[in-house]
């Protein structure tokens, strides 16, 4: 029998999670909502289709028991219903890998894929970090998922996947905007204490990313190359070009000044330079070499360089020969070898915000 009077009854009932994956022994509190919000408070009953798999109490607290699938049903006294499918996995490894499928690929694992990653973790072929790296470098993620993610959305997914919490720090967004690759940022998350603790909770070894691509190995180098493309070539870097320059810098084949001169002497820049006024050319040098706008009125600014051009002295050579920052002079990175001996090449290898120039890689735990 339905109630009488002016107060409406519940006509729509929802459980906040349509599905969830748990490990045996885990507990999960389900919550719900109903419409209309001003309805008579309903009398609700929780039920469960397979009590051997999981149980649910009168408050919606689910206790996972054994491997399998069960359907949790919430119903009002007038039989308005909502359901949640609970999958209980047998091992912590299955739960860890399933989280990656759900968070990074947006789907539940296929049996073959789940077995592949779990077997690799079990026999030591994979670590927690290399499994994450495998997902990020998969054709599915790179081809279908990553292109549709903003940098902010990607960082939020990293927090959820590797730290198991919802958060966002603009620090990572600025790095990505400056040219750091998504894999290199994820690799730094994987070096954090939080990811170590997450892996330990699933009884797996954390490990580190393998980083087979040079553009992912050191974001400082990648951002350096990335920054040269726009002022010198008028475009963002392509993957192959970025990989080429990063590889030769990290292997010590090229020094920083050789790379900059290579961009300047490219056919693309020669064509572009022929269309630029002297002031525009100087502005391009500031963007490429100093990572800032040129001050048209400051001493040593545009008027100074205009005079350099008029005296037929190479502008880029003058930029390269200027003093480098002290913090850069003390670096041991192969890219800086030439700086120690030749004191060449003005280049600010600093975080674009100016606040993190000395921050080492692997410091994800430093950020809330």
RODO-2510 file (C-alpha; in nm, 4 decimals, decimal comma):
residues 368
     n   res          X          Y          Z
     1     x     0,0000     0,0000     0,0000
     2     x     0,1354     0,3443    -0,0961
     3     x     0,1239     0,6370     0,1502
     4     x    -0,1316     0,9104     0,1179
     5     x    -0,0861     1,2830     0,1677
     6     x     0,1287     1,5486     0,0044
     7     x     0,4776     1,4033     0,0713
     8     x     0,6183     1,2234    -0,2346
     9     x     0,7703     0,8780    -0,2200
    10     x     1,1083     0,7691    -0,3540
    11     x     1,0954     0,6957    -0,7272
    12     x     1,4692     0,6751    -0,8020
    13     x     1,7319     0,4986    -0,5927
    14     x     2,1071     0,4862    -0,6698
    15     x     2,4121     0,3222    -0,5142
    16     x     2,7116     0,5493    -0,5704
    17     x     2,9182     0,2601    -0,7129
    18     x     2,7719     0,0435    -0,9874
    19     x     3,0550    -0,2059    -0,9399
    20     x     3,3588    -0,2625    -0,7206
    21     x     3,6526    -0,5018    -0,6992
    22     x     3,7712    -0,6301    -0,3642
    23     x     4,0187    -0,8789    -0,2205
    24     x     3,9091    -1,1455     0,0231
    25     x     3,9095    -0,9905     0,3694
    26     x     3,8500    -0,6346     0,2460
    27     x     3,5559    -0,4216     0,3565
    28     x     3,3709    -0,1557     0,1577
    29     x     3,1055     0,0897     0,2767
    30     x     2,8450     0,1536     0,0066
    31     x     2,6481     0,4772     0,0047
    32     x     2,3292     0,5708    -0,1762
    33     x     2,1057     0,8584    -0,2806
    34     x     1,7431     0,8908    -0,3810
    35     x     1,5037     1,1220    -0,5608
    36     x     1,3085     1,3301    -0,5021
    37     x     1,5200     1,4659    -0,2197
    38     x     1,2093     1,5733    -0,0264
    39     x     1,0566     1,2267    -0,0376
    40     x     0,9322     1,0457     0,2696
    41     x     1,2368     0,8816     0,4276
    42     x     1,2285     0,5307     0,2847
    43     x     1,2663     0,2045     0,4675
    44     x     1,5665     0,0387     0,3020
    45     x     1,6832    -0,3204     0,2888
    46     x     2,0231    -0,4487     0,1757
    47     x     2,0380    -0,7926     0,0141
    48     x     2,3087    -1,0053    -0,1434
    49     x     2,2882    -1,2747    -0,4103
    50     x     2,5900    -1,4858    -0,3036
    51     x     2,6726    -1,4746     0,0666
    52     x     2,9677    -1,7111     0,0171
    53     x     3,1377    -1,4397    -0,1906
    54     x     3,0541    -1,1408     0,0311
    55     x     2,8127    -1,0259     0,2966
    56     x     2,6427    -0,6909     0,3489
    57     x     2,5004    -0,5543     0,6727
    58     x     2,2027    -0,3250     0,7300
    59     x     2,4241    -0,0155     0,6830
    60     x     2,5630    -0,1208     0,3436
    61     x     2,9021    -0,2404     0,4716
    62     x     3,0287    -0,5157     0,2405
    63     x     3,2714    -0,7815     0,3686
    64     x     3,4517    -0,9796     0,0994
    65     x     3,4790    -1,3507     0,1762
    66     x     3,6027    -1,5537    -0,1207
    67     x     3,6663    -1,5385    -0,4943
    68     x     3,3603    -1,4786    -0,7111
    69     x     3,0927    -1,2261    -0,8030
    70     x     2,7838    -1,1183    -0,6140
    71     x     2,5143    -0,8561    -0,6615
    72     x     2,4288    -0,6254    -0,3735
    73     x     2,0732    -0,4943    -0,3932
    74     x     1,9241    -0,2006    -0,2062
    75     x     1,5437    -0,1785    -0,2107
    76     x     1,2731     0,0433    -0,0633
    77     x     0,9549    -0,0907     0,0875
    78     x     0,7880    -0,0088    -0,2463
    79     x     1,0410    -0,2175    -0,4373
    80     x     1,2389     0,0693    -0,5897
    81     x     1,5807    -0,0910    -0,6389
    82     x     1,9493    -0,0207    -0,7031
    83     x     2,2326    -0,2679    -0,7464
    84     x     2,6104    -0,2907    -0,7181
    85     x     2,8163    -0,5784    -0,8591
    86     x     3,0975    -0,6891    -0,6293
    87     x     3,3875    -0,8916    -0,7700
    88     x     3,6062    -1,0545    -0,5079
    89     x     3,9530    -1,1519    -0,6217
    90     x     4,1530    -1,4295    -0,4705
    91     x     4,4929    -1,2589    -0,4392
    92     x     4,6316    -0,9110    -0,3660
    93     x     4,8111    -0,9271    -0,7033
    94     x     4,4791    -0,9515    -0,8850
    95     x     4,3473    -0,6513    -0,6941
    96     x     4,6594    -0,4457    -0,7755
    97     x     4,6431    -0,5229    -1,1480
    98     x     4,2661    -0,4746    -1,1631
    99     x     4,3085    -0,1252    -1,0172
   100     x     4,5403    -0,0390    -1,3061
   101     x     4,2925    -0,1651    -1,5622
   102     x     4,0118     0,0344    -1,4066
   103     x     4,2046     0,3567    -1,3370
   104     x     4,4232     0,3719    -1,6485
   105     x     4,2198     0,1881    -1,9132
   106     x     3,8704     0,2489    -1,7765
   107     x     3,7661    -0,1151    -1,7892
   108     x     3,7837    -0,4439    -1,6028
   109     x     4,0676    -0,6796    -1,6958
   110     x     4,0303    -0,9576    -1,9481
   111     x     4,1306    -1,2976    -1,8037
   112     x     4,4371    -1,3338    -2,0275
   113     x     4,5709    -0,9877    -1,9426
   114     x     4,5058    -1,0310    -1,5708
   115     x     4,6912    -1,3608    -1,5719
   116     x     4,9853    -1,2150    -1,7693
   117     x     5,0537    -0,9298    -1,5283
   118     x     4,9858    -1,1299    -1,2114
   119     x     5,2133    -1,4148    -1,3219
   120     x     5,4909    -1,1640    -1,3982
   121     x     5,4565    -1,0057    -1,0535
   122     x     5,4505    -1,3471    -0,8891
   123     x     5,7657    -1,4783    -1,0586
   124     x     5,9569    -1,1493    -1,0294
   125     x     5,9587    -1,0640    -1,4000
   126     x     5,7685    -0,7443    -1,3203
   127     x     5,7663    -0,4975    -1,0324
   128     x     5,4844    -0,2652    -0,9365
   129     x     5,6533     0,0196    -1,1267
   130     x     5,7186    -0,1786    -1,4454
   131     x     5,3565    -0,2934    -1,4563
   132     x     5,2393     0,0693    -1,4323
   133     x     5,4911     0,1618    -1,7027
   134     x     5,3615    -0,1217    -1,9199
   135     x     5,0066     0,0105    -1,8939
   136     x     5,1146     0,3675    -1,9748
   137     x     5,3134     0,2517    -2,2790
   138     x     5,0419     0,0150    -2,4024
   139     x     4,8830     0,0793    -2,7398
   140     x     4,5443     0,0975    -2,5695
   141     x     4,6460     0,3742    -2,3314
   142     x     4,8627     0,5712    -2,5742
   143     x     4,6200     0,5346    -2,8637
   144     x     4,2770     0,5581    -2,7043
   145     x     4,3022     0,6936    -2,3496
   146     x     4,5931     0,9381    -2,3191
   147     x     4,5029     1,1622    -2,6189
   148     x     4,1686     1,2391    -2,4565
   149     x     4,3168     1,3330    -2,1183
   150     x     4,4166     1,6845    -2,0254
   151     x     4,7415     1,7164    -1,8305
   152     x     4,5420     1,7897    -1,5170
   153     x     4,3267     1,4792    -1,5675
   154     x     4,6402     1,2708    -1,6220
   155     x     4,7985     1,3948    -1,2983
   156     x     4,4778     1,3220    -1,1085
   157     x     4,4816     0,9667    -1,2443
   158     x     4,8410     0,9258    -1,1251
   159     x     4,7450     1,0340    -0,7739
   160     x     4,4506     0,7932    -0,7748
   161     x     4,6453     0,5020    -0,9230
   162     x     4,9857     0,5283    -0,7558
   163     x     4,8915     0,7031    -0,4305
   164     x     4,5334     0,5785    -0,3918
   165     x     4,3983     0,9246    -0,3172
   166     x     4,2290     1,2125    -0,4954
   167     x     4,4629     1,5095    -0,5288
   168     x     4,6210     1,7513    -0,7741
   169     x     4,9380     1,9625    -0,7506
   170     x     4,9935     2,2327    -1,0193
   171     x     5,3679     2,1609    -0,9970
   172     x     5,3212     1,8571    -1,2220
   173     x     5,0945     2,0452    -1,4600
   174     x     5,3601     2,3122    -1,5131
   175     x     5,6255     2,0485    -1,5806
   176     x     5,4063     1,8809    -1,8408
   177     x     5,3238     2,2124    -2,0031
   178     x     5,6974     2,2878    -2,0281
   179     x     5,7618     1,9637    -2,2148
   180     x     5,8197     1,6906    -1,9569
   181     x     5,6704     1,3657    -2,0852
   182     x     5,3851     1,1966    -1,9055
   183     x     5,5903     0,8813    -1,8573
   184     x     5,8721     1,0781    -1,6898
   185     x     5,6256     1,2374    -1,4473
   186     x     5,4720     0,8965    -1,3725
   187     x     5,8218     0,7565    -1,3148
   188     x     5,8769     1,0186    -1,0451
   189     x     5,5488     0,9255    -0,8787
   190     x     5,6704     0,5650    -0,8790
   191     x     5,9856     0,6627    -0,6856
   192     x     5,7813     0,8052    -0,4000
   193     x     5,7300     0,6644    -0,0534
   194     x     5,3549     0,6599    -0,1095
   195     x     5,3831     0,4235    -0,4034
   196     x     5,6296     0,2091    -0,2069
   197     x     5,3715     0,1788     0,0701
   198     x     5,0949     0,0991    -0,1783
   199     x     5,3029    -0,1798    -0,3319
   200     x     5,3882    -0,3156     0,0122
   201     x     5,0183    -0,3344     0,0970
   202     x     4,9761    -0,5700    -0,2000
   203     x     5,2927    -0,7632    -0,1088
   204     x     5,4782    -0,6735    -0,4278
   205     x     5,8160    -0,5140    -0,4984
   206     x     5,7988    -0,1491    -0,5984
   207     x     6,0897    -0,1318    -0,8440
   208     x     6,1450     0,1566    -1,0877
   209     x     6,0455     0,2437    -1,4410
   210     x     6,2737     0,0999    -1,7110
   211     x     6,2403     0,4109    -1,9333
   212     x     6,3624     0,2733    -2,2680
   213     x     6,2913     0,6048    -2,4438
   214     x     6,5505     0,8786    -2,3939
   215     x     6,2890     1,1541    -2,3862
   216     x     6,1486     0,9964    -2,0674
   217     x     6,4786     0,9589    -1,8808
   218     x     6,5410     1,3181    -1,7630
   219     x     6,2717     1,5808    -1,7873
   220     x     6,5264     1,8635    -1,7644
   221     x     6,6869     1,7488    -2,0886
   222     x     6,3495     1,6912    -2,2527
   223     x     6,2232     2,0364    -2,1539
   224     x     6,5441     2,1890    -2,2901
   225     x     6,4932     2,0301    -2,6327
   226     x     6,1181     2,0950    -2,6228
   227     x     6,1784     2,4648    -2,5651
   228     x     6,3998     2,5008    -2,8714
   229     x     6,1342     2,3863    -3,1159
   230     x     5,8862     2,6727    -3,0910
   231     x     6,1234     2,9720    -3,1281
   232     x     6,3529     2,8019    -3,3805
   233     x     6,1099     2,5903    -3,5830
   234     x     5,7720     2,7439    -3,5022
   235     x     5,6159     2,4146    -3,3945
   236     x     5,5927     2,1645    -3,1123
   237     x     5,8373     1,8730    -3,1287
   238     x     5,7458     1,5481    -3,2987
   239     x     5,8178     1,2289    -3,1035
   240     x     6,1009     1,1112    -3,3281
   241     x     6,2767     1,4478    -3,3281
   242     x     6,2485     1,4838    -2,9519
   243     x     6,3869     1,1332    -2,9060
   244     x     6,6787     1,2050    -3,1423
   245     x     6,8028     1,5149    -2,9611
   246     x     6,7445     1,3744    -2,6108
   247     x     6,9337     1,0582    -2,7015
   248     x     7,2410     1,2414    -2,8258
   249     x     7,2476     1,4807    -2,5307
   250     x     7,2194     1,2014    -2,2753
   251     x     7,4816     0,9891    -2,4518
   252     x     7,7172     1,2863    -2,4618
   253     x     7,7285     1,2960    -2,8432
   254     x     7,6102     1,6581    -2,8464
   255     x     7,6589     1,9377    -2,5975
   256     x     7,3879     2,1893    -2,5244
   257     x     7,5410     2,4574    -2,7436
   258     x     7,5777     2,2121    -3,0338
   259     x     7,2087     2,1270    -3,0126
   260     x     7,1107     2,4952    -3,0103
   261     x     7,3360     2,5645    -3,3081
   262     x     7,1870     2,2638    -3,4848
   263     x     6,8425     2,4163    -3,4521
   264     x     6,9677     2,7549    -3,5642
   265     x     7,1400     2,6090    -3,8704
   266     x     6,8410     2,3968    -3,9714
   267     x     6,6746     2,4688    -4,3049
   268     x     6,3480     2,5337    -4,1207
   269     x     6,4933     2,8115    -3,9090
   270     x     6,6868     2,9617    -4,1984
   271     x     6,3584     2,9928    -4,3840
   272     x     6,1828     3,1342    -4,0806
   273     x     6,4660     3,3747    -3,9977
   274     x     6,4536     3,5239    -4,3435
   275     x     6,1035     3,6519    -4,2650
   276     x     6,1928     3,8022    -3,9250
   277     x     6,2965     4,1552    -3,8450
   278     x     6,6064     4,1984    -3,6299
   279     x     6,3886     4,2644    -3,3261
   280     x     6,1861     3,9480    -3,3912
   281     x     6,5063     3,7486    -3,4357
   282     x     6,6402     3,8752    -3,1037
   283     x     6,3070     3,7925    -2,9369
   284     x     6,3358     3,4364    -3,0689
   285     x     6,6848     3,4089    -2,9170
   286     x     6,5551     3,5206    -2,5785
   287     x     6,2749     3,2626    -2,5908
   288     x     6,5066     2,9825    -2,7000
   289     x     6,8174     3,0566    -2,4961
   290     x     6,6930     3,2374    -2,1849
   291     x     6,3342     3,1153    -2,1696
   292     x     6,1919     3,4639    -2,1208
   293     x     6,0669     3,7648    -2,3087
   294     x     6,3134     4,0289    -2,4223
   295     x     6,2927     4,3645    -2,2439
   296     x     6,2981     4,6254    -2,5206
   297     x     6,4264     4,9010    -2,2901
   298     x     6,6611     4,7273    -2,0444
   299     x     7,0412     4,7753    -2,0721
   300     x     7,1751     4,4757    -2,2569
   301     x     6,8312     4,4112    -2,4029
   302     x     6,7049     4,4509    -2,7575
   303     x     6,9027     4,7726    -2,8309
   304     x     7,2268     4,6019    -2,7262
   305     x     7,1661     4,2983    -2,9453
   306     x     7,0538     4,5190    -3,2308
   307     x     7,3946     4,6824    -3,2125
   308     x     7,5579     4,3376    -3,2089
   309     x     7,3765     4,2506    -3,5305
   310     x     7,4767     4,5818    -3,6853
   311     x     7,8394     4,5013    -3,6030
   312     x     7,7960     4,1630    -3,7738
   313     x     7,8610     3,9523    -3,4624
   314     x     7,6719     3,6264    -3,4231
   315     x     7,3882     3,6832    -3,1790
   316     x     7,3573     3,3197    -3,0796
   317     x     7,7323     3,2952    -3,0168
   318     x     7,7069     3,5915    -2,7805
   319     x     7,4184     3,4254    -2,5969
   320     x     7,6094     3,0979    -2,5685
   321     x     7,9234     3,2588    -2,4247
   322     x     7,7503     3,4318    -2,1334
   323     x     7,7851     3,3173    -1,7731
   324     x     7,5758     3,0205    -1,6572
   325     x     7,4016     2,9976    -1,3156
   326     x     7,6091     2,8579    -1,0275
   327     x     7,3664     2,5717    -0,9610
   328     x     7,4042     2,4569    -1,3208
   329     x     7,7829     2,4702    -1,3000
   330     x     7,7857     2,2107    -1,0200
   331     x     7,5718     1,9511    -1,2015
   332     x     7,7269     1,6170    -1,2968
   333     x     7,4836     1,5445    -1,5768
   334     x     7,6569     1,4613    -1,9108
   335     x     7,4802     1,7558    -2,0714
   336     x     7,6759     1,9938    -1,8525
   337     x     8,0279     1,8587    -1,9089
   338     x     8,0999     2,1316    -2,1602
   339     x     7,9828     2,3948    -1,9114
   340     x     8,2390     2,2891    -1,6507
   341     x     8,5325     2,3424    -1,8853
   342     x     8,4126     2,6022    -2,1324
   343     x     8,1665     2,8027    -1,9231
   344     x     7,9348     2,8178    -2,2216
   345     x     7,5698     2,8515    -2,3109
   346     x     7,3172     3,0555    -2,1199
   347     x     7,0353     2,8149    -2,0484
   348     x     6,8112     2,8159    -1,7444
   349     x     6,7437     2,4508    -1,6726
   350     x     6,4961     2,5557    -1,4118
   351     x     6,1350     2,4838    -1,3429
   352     x     5,9271     2,7418    -1,5328
   353     x     5,7762     2,8725    -1,2102
   354     x     6,1265     2,9578    -1,0887
   355     x     6,0691     2,7842    -0,7553
   356     x     6,2024     2,4361    -0,8161
   357     x     6,5364     2,4824    -0,9930
   358     x     6,7218     2,2682    -0,7416
   359     x     6,4607     1,9962    -0,7030
   360     x     6,5917     1,6543    -0,7928
   361     x     6,3937     1,3919    -0,9812
   362     x     6,1993     1,1419    -0,7758
   363     x     6,0392     1,3866    -0,5377
   364     x     5,6715     1,3142    -0,5852
   365     x     5,6318     1,2629    -0,2127
   366     x     5,7290     1,6259    -0,1610
   367     x     5,4014     1,7362    -0,3123
   368     x     5,0636     1,7157    -0,1383
***
